[in-house]
Amino acid sequence: MPMRNLHEVSAIIESLEKSNPSNAYNLIKTVEKESRCEFGANNVEFYSRPKLIQSLINIGNKYVSDEKILEHVVRI
């Protein structure tokens, strides 16, 4: 299964960082699952963005009391 559109995954990450969606666990689980999919050269482009790394750190800090979410953030 190919990774979703990179913009879609980035939008999910942004929503987790900037709001408190009721389905935060399902969203981060989706991002983590998609991050394990093979998606070619875009892989390097996607993960080499400093903003992405900072967003993941922010999400981890935001959901620090939710171990399930933190586990998926670390796996990404």
Contact map, one row per residue, 1 for C-alpha under 8 A:
1110000000000000000000000000000000001000000000000000000000000000000000000000
1111000000000000000000000000000000001110000000000000000000000000000000000000
1111110000000000000000000000000001101110000000000000000000000000000000000000
0111110110000000000000000000000001000000000000000000000000000000000000000000
0011111110000000000000000000000000000000000000000000000000000000000000000000
0011111111000000000000000000000000000000000001000000000000000000000000000000
0000111111100000000000000000000000000000000000000000000000000000000000000000
0001111111110000000000000000000000000000000000000000000000000000000000000000
0001111111111000000000000000001000000000000000000000000000000000000000000000
0000011111111100000000000000000000000000000000000001000000000000000000000000
0000001111111110000000000000000000000000000000000000000000000000000000000000
0000000111111111000000000011001000000000000000000000000000000000000000000000
0000000011111111100000000001001000000000000000000000001100000000000000000000
0000000001111111110000000000000000000000000000000000001000000000000000000000
0000000000111111111110000000000000000000000000000000000000000000000000000000
0000000000011111111110010011000000000000000000000000000000100000000000000000
0000000000001111111100000000000000000000000000000000001101100100000000000000
0000000000000111111100000000000000000000000000000000000000000000000000000000
0000000000000011111110000000000000000000000000000000000000000000000000000000
0000000000000011111111010000000000000000000000000000000000000000000000000000
0000000000000011001111110000000000000000000000000000000000000000000000000000
0000000000000000000111110000000000000000000000000000000000000000000000000000
0000000000000000000011111110000000000000000000000000000000000000000000000000
0000000000000001000111111111000000000000000000000000000000000000000010000000
0000000000000000000000111111100000000000000000000000000000000000000110000000
0000000000000000000000111111110000000000000000000000000000000000000000000000
0000000000010001000000111111111000000000000000000000000000000000000000000000
0000000000011001000000011111111100000000000000000000000000000000000010011000
0000000000000000000000001111111110000000000000000000000000000000000010010000
0000000000000000000000000111111111000000000000000000000000000000000000000000
0000000010011000000000000011111111100000000000000000000000000000000000000001
0000000000000000000000000001111111110000000000000000000000000000000000011011
0000000000000000000000000000111111111000000000000000000000000000000000000000
0011000000000000000000000000011111111000000000000000000000000000000000000000
0010000000000000000000000000001111111100000000000000000000000000000000000001
0000000000000000000000000000000111111100000000000000000000000000000000000001
1110000000000000000000000000000011111110000000000000000000000000000000000000
0110000000000000000000000000000000111111001000000000000000000000000000000000
0110000000000000000000000000000000001111111000000000000000000000000000000000
0000000000000000000000000000000000000111111000000000000000000000000000000000
0000000000000000000000000000000000000011111110000000000000000000000000000000
0000000000000000000000000000000000000011111111000000000000000000000000000000
0000000000000000000000000000000000000111111111100000000000000000000000000000
0000000000000000000000000000000000000000111111110000000000000000000000000000
0000000000000000000000000000000000000000111111111000000000000000000000000000
0000010000000000000000000000000000000000011111111001000000000000000000000000
0000000000000000000000000000000000000000001111111101100000000000000000000000
0000000000000000000000000000000000000000000111111101000000000000000000000000
0000000000000000000000000000000000000000000011111111100000000000000000000000
0000000000000000000000000000000000000000000000111111110000000000000000000000
0000000000000000000000000000000000000000000000001111111000000000000000000000
0000000001000000000000000000000000000000000001111111111100000000000000000000
0000000000000000000000000000000000000000000000101111111110000000000000000000
0000000000000000000000000000000000000000000000000111111111000000000000000000
0000000000001100100000000000000000000000000000000011111111100000000000000000
0000000000001000100000000000000000000000000000000001111111110000000000001000
0000000000000000000000000000000000000000000000000000111111111000000000000000
0000000000000000100000000000000000000000000000000000011111111100000000000000
0000000000000001100000000000000000000000000000000000001111111110000000001000
0000000000000000000000000000000000000000000000000000000111111111000011001000
0000000000000000000000000000000000000000000000000000000011111111000000000000
0000000000000000100000000000000000000000000000000000000001111111000000000000
0000000000000000000000000000000000000000000000000000000000111111110011000000
0000000000000000000000000000000000000000000000000000000000011111111001000000
0000000000000000000000000000000000000000000000000000000000000011111000000000
0000000000000000000000000000000000000000000000000000000000000011111111000000
0000000000000000000000000000000000000000000000000000000000000001111111100000
0000000000000000000000001000000000000000000000000000000000000000011111110000
0000000000000000000000011001100000000000000000000000000000010010011111111000
0000000000000000000000000000000000000000000000000000000000010011011111111100
0000000000000000000000000000000000000000000000000000000000000000001111111110
0000000000000000000000000001100100000000000000000000000000000000000111111111
0000000000000000000000000001000100000000000000000000000100110000000011111111
0000000000000000000000000000000000000000000000000000000000000000000001111111
0000000000000000000000000000000100000000000000000000000000000000000000111111
0000000000000000000000000000001100110000000000000000000000000000000000011111
